[in-house]
Amino acid sequence: MSIGGKREGAGRPFGARNKSSVDIKGAFAKHAPELIKAVLKLCRSADENIRLRALALALDRGFGKAPQPLTGADLEGPVLARIERVIVEDRPVITGDVVESRPGRVVMVPSKLTH
């Protein structure tokens, strides 16, 4: 399976970093101490809104964002998902009585073969 455009091998190779984001990260990395000082200065702002946003930014960057709980459609309980496997091949199907069943093994006595 090819990745990229119509030509074989077109596009950015798998795992290659986006050059523009690498450049931006590099530019910010050089100024990281100044940026941290600026955010900490904003944390001491007289304006409560600015102070709150700066504190949230500092906590998110310093400790990571809090995990969000997963809930179902009614906003309570777990998320329920249904996974189906659809077989599209036309193969013979054996029906019969199960004689033995344990994990990884099912033994049947065939009663009918359908196609």
Secondary structure, DSSP 8 states (H G I E B T S, - for coil): ---SSSSTT-SS-TT---HHHHHHHHHHHHTHHHHHHHHHHHTT-SSHHHHHHHHHHHHHHHH---------TTSSS-----------S---EEEEEEEEEETTEEEEEEEEEE-
